[in-house]
């Protein structure tokens, strides 16, 4: 886990939660934006991700372990006794949806980008068709086959990250089956999300997830304050897209409005 200090006096703390298969190094640009805007940032690599991942092993950690990682990041963020926000992406957004539905935490607001609630980009047809395979061969490796080109249309990001050795979408059949059950539970409304401010961003051209399911999830919640933004022409990784400065500005305004409602003077 890492913590980056805000430039000048901090107004709040942001906990960043990354998506499946990736790592905190992909968030360098976003971290610097938040620091410059006066936010501390706390982030760690989820279990089995980043440099903690063995190069020859698939992602196979339990989802309870991932939620424990989020708990530890939040505990570190709360030590500053400042308002705490969570910004979670993709699979990380789905983890936070589940976590906050079962654990009471003093969170000022959350921002979800491209939540994984229903995947349209799935592993090979063979591995998906063998529905009983998770029982017969739970540790069999399958390739989710999510390339950087599936995540962003930003040529600069693609050029830098195409050969990223720490990005590897290889999972076990058991892990992928758990993912499917996990998404269905959340998308189907089986877990109740707390009444805290929520902002969901999706990309119109998301190749990974069904954005309508994310929109429907938001409609199902009993929230006093919420926002939804669909970015025209954007792919999955919104903070990596050519429009990322606009994504940041829109998100920053959301956080500032929450801080004002809490009684903070925010410039």
N, C-alpha and C positions, 0 to 999 in steps of 0.2 A: 504494500500500500504506500502511496505517496501523497504528499500535501504540498501544494504550491501557494505561496503567500500572495495576497492582493498587493497591487501597487498602491501605496498610500493606505489610508484607513479603510478597513474592510466594512462593507455594509451587510454582508451575508456570506454564507458558505454554500457552495454547490458541490453535490456528490454526483459524479459522472459514472454511469454504468454502461459498459460497452455491450455489443451484440455477440452472438456466437462466432467462434473461430478467430476473432480478432484480438486486439490488445491495446493497451493505453497509448502506445506510441503513435497510433493512427489519430489521436486526439490532440496532438500538439498545437495545431492552429487554434482549435476551440479553447483549449486551456489558456493560451496567451490572450485571447479575446476577453475571457472572463476575468483574468487577473488585471488586465488594463482597465476593465470597467469597475474594479473595486470589489471583486469577490475572491475569497479563498476558494481553492478547488481541492477536493479529495477524490482520489481514484485509485483503484487497484485492478490487477488482472484477475478475472474469475478463475476458479480452480481449473487447472489443466490448460490454461491459456497463456499466451505470451511466452516468456522465457521459462516458465514453470512447466511447459509442455515438453514431454519427451518426443523427439522427432519421429520415432517409429510407432507411437501409440495413438489410437484414435481418441477423440473426446468421449469420456465415459463417466465423468463425475455425476453424482446424484444431484437432483435439482434442489434438494434440501441443503446440500453443501454450497451451492450458488447463493441461496438465500441467506445462509450464514455469512458469506462474504459481504453481502449487502449490509447485513446487520453490523458487521465490524466497521465498515466504512462510515455508516451513520453514527455509530458511537464515537468515532474519531471526530466527525464533523460537529457533533453536539457539544464537544468540550469547549468550543469557543464562545458558547452562550450567545450566539447570533442566530438570526433566522436561517433555517436550512432548507434548501431546495434540492430536488433530485431531477436530473436530466438523464433519461435512459433511452437507449436506442435499440430497435429491433428486438432480438431475444431478451436483451437486458430490460426493455420496457415491460415485456411479459413477466419477467421475474419480479419486477417491482410491483406490478399489479397484484400478483399473488402475495408477495411479502406484506404489503401494506393492508391487504384484506384480512390478514391473520395476526398482525403485530401492531400494537398501538405505539406510534412514534409522533413526536412533536415536529411535524413537517409543515412548512409554510406553503408549499405548492410543488407540483410535479409537472414536468414536460416530457411527453413521450413522442419520439420520432419513429415512424414506421414500425409500430408494434407487430410482433409475430403472433397473430391470432388465427390466421389461416394462410398457409403457404401455397403459392401458385408455382414456385420453383422448388421441385422436390427431387429426391435421389432418383436413380435409374428406375425405369418401369419394372425391371426384374425384382429389385429389392423391395419396391413398394407393393408389388403384387403378392409377395409371399407373406401374407398377414400373420401366419403362425410361426414365422421364422424367429421371432423374438424369444420363443419358448424352446425351439429346437437348437438354435445357434445364437444365443444372445450377444456373444462377443464378436460375431462376424463383422468385419469392417465394411462400411459402405461409404461411397463418396457423394456428399450432398451436391457437389459440382456447382458451387457458387463461386464464380470468378469475380475479379475486381471489376471487369466490364459489366457484370450483372448489377453491381452495386452503384456505380457512378458513371456518368458520361463525361466527367471532367478529364480531359486528356493529360493534364499535368499530374493529377493523382494517379491515373492509370500508368503513366510512364514510371513513376517512382515506386509504385506498390505492386506492379505486376509480378515481380520476382521476390516478394516478401516471404522469407522462409518461416516467419512466425504465424503466417496466415495459412491455415490448413483445414479445409472443411471435411475432414474424415471423421466419421462417428461409428459407433457400434449400432447394430440393429436394435438392441435393447434401449439405448439412449434415444434413438429416433422415435421409437414407439412411446417412450415416456414423454417426449416432446409433443407428440400428437395428442396424447391424453391430457396433457397440461394445458395446451392451447384450447382444446374443446371445453374443458372445465371453466376456463376464464371467459371465453367468448360466449358460452352458453348461459352465463349469469349464475353459475353455481357458487361463486364467491362474491361477497358484497364489498365494494370498494368504499373507503371512508369519504366523508364529505369535506374534501379539501380541494382547492383550486387546481384544475387540470387543463393543460393545453396539449392537444394532439396535432402534430404536423404529419402529413403524408405527401408522397410524391405522385402526381397524376400518372406517371409512366413507371411506377414501381413494378419491377420484374420479379420481385421476391414474394411479396405478400399481397393479399386481397385487401385493398384499402377500404372497401365498403364494410367489411367486418369490423374494422377499427372504428369507423363512423357509427355503426350500429351499437358497438360496445359503449361508446360515449353517451348515446341517446338513452341507453338502458339505466345509466347511473342516476342516482338521486343527488345531484350536485347543485349548490347555490351559485357557483362560479365555474364556468368552463368555456373553452374556446376550441375551434377546429379550423385548420388551414390546410388546403390542398394546393400544393405548389405546381403551377402549370408546367408541364413537360419534364418535371424532375424525376429522377430515379430514386433508389432506396436510401442511399446514404446522404441525407439532406445537408449535413454539415461538411460534406466533401464535394458537393455539387457546385457548378459555376455560380449559383445564386446564394452561396453560403453566407455571404455578408448580409444579405436581406433576411435570411433565416435567423441569423444571430440578432439583428436589430429587432425583429419582430418578437423573438423570445425574450430579449432584454426588456422590452417595453412591458411585456406580461409580468416579468418579475418585479419591475419597478412599481407597477400598479399595485401589486400585492403588498410590497413594502410600504407604500403610502397608506394602504388600508389598515396596516398594522400600526400606523402612527409614526413611521420613520420619515424624515425629511430626505428626499432623494432628488438629486440633480440629474 
